[in-house]
Amino acid sequence: MGDLGENIYVDGVQFGFFEVGKRYRFATTIATADADEGVGGNRKSPEGGVIVEITEKVEPCGNLCKLPYINDMQMQPKERLEKCKNFLLWLSQRDGLRGWYGRIIEGGTVKIGDKVSALVPSSASV
């Protein structure tokens, strides 16, 4: 694990939520009984979780065209190439069909049900 292509599927946020250069924490929420949040309110655990920095948008790769449900290998090479180029162009123009690359800042385990939050850069960090 950790070589290439590990995925985290995030539901409930818009594609534009993630931005290159920003950091995000994936963590479990804990129930609290704080008066400020109401009984049984949720808040993120102040420690733990996984922190990821978004490094770049995933661009579609030509290897996708090798998949039989994307391209028909019985077609002539020129036709396959044209179909592949059109498919990659179509895919790259639609936000949310591809994802983001990121680097791990603080490692750990991301579990089903964990929440993601954008981290606000501190004024002390340069």
N, C-alpha and C positions, 0 to 999 in steps of 0.2 A: 504494500500500500504506500501511497505517497509519491508514486513515480509520475503519473500523468493521467488525466481524465477522470479523476474521482468527481462525483457529482453530488450536489445537494439540491433537491427540488424544494423550492420555496413557494408556498401557496399563500394567497391573501395579500400580496403586495404588487403594485404596478411595476412593469419592467423598468421604468425610469427611476424607481426608488434607489437602485444601485447606480453608483457613479464611480468612474475611474479615479483612483487616488483616495477615496473615502474608505473608512474602516467600519466594520459591522460586527456586532456581538451576537452569537447564537447561544442562547441559554434557556434553561428551564425557568418557568415562572413559579413563584411560590405564593401560597395564600397568606394574607396578612390580616390582622384585625386592627390595624391602625385607624384611629378616629378620622384622620385626614382622608383616608381612602375608603372608608366604610367597611363594615364587617364583611370579611371574606373577599375583599378586593385583591387584585393581583398587582404585584410589582416584580420587576426583574431582580434577581439575586444580585447584590452589589459585587460579588466576586464570582469567578469561575466562568464557564462557558468557553467558547472558541471565538477568537477574534481573527477576522479575515480582512485583508485590504484588497480591494478590487484593482486589478492591474490593467485589464483590457477587455474589450468586447470580443466574444468568440466570433470569428469570421467563418463562414462555411468553407469546408475543405473539399477539393476535387475528389477525394476518396469516397465521398458520399455517392458519387455517380457509379461506383462499382457495385452498389447494392442493387439486387435484381428488381426490387420494387420501385427503384428510382429510375433506372435506365435499362433498356432491353438490349442485351448483348447480341441479339440476332439482327439488330439494325446495322447498317453500314457505319464504319468508323466516323465518317464525316457527320452523319446524322446524329450519332451518339454524342459527339463532341458538341454539336450545336444544342442538342437537348440538355446536356449537362451545363453548358454555359448559361442557358436560359433559366434552368432550375436554380443554380447558385445565385444568379442575379435576383431572381424572385425571392429567394430565401433571405438574402442579405438586406432586402428592403423592408422587411417586416419585423418590427421589434417584438421580442418575446418568443420568437421561434428558436433562437439561439440564446446562449447564456453569457456568462462572464467568466473570465479567468481571475483567480485571486491567489494571494500568497498568505500562508498562515503566519500570523503574528504571535498568537498564543494558541497552542494546541490543546487538544482535548477530544471529547466525544460529542458529536451532534446526534441527538436522539429524535425520533418521531415525536412531534408535539412541541419541540423547542420553538421559541420565538426568536425573531431577528429584530435588532434595533440598530439604527445608525448611531455611531459614536460621535460626539461633538469633540473636535480637537481642543485640547487645553491650550490656554494662552502661554503656558510655560514651555510647551514643546515647539521647537523651531525646525 
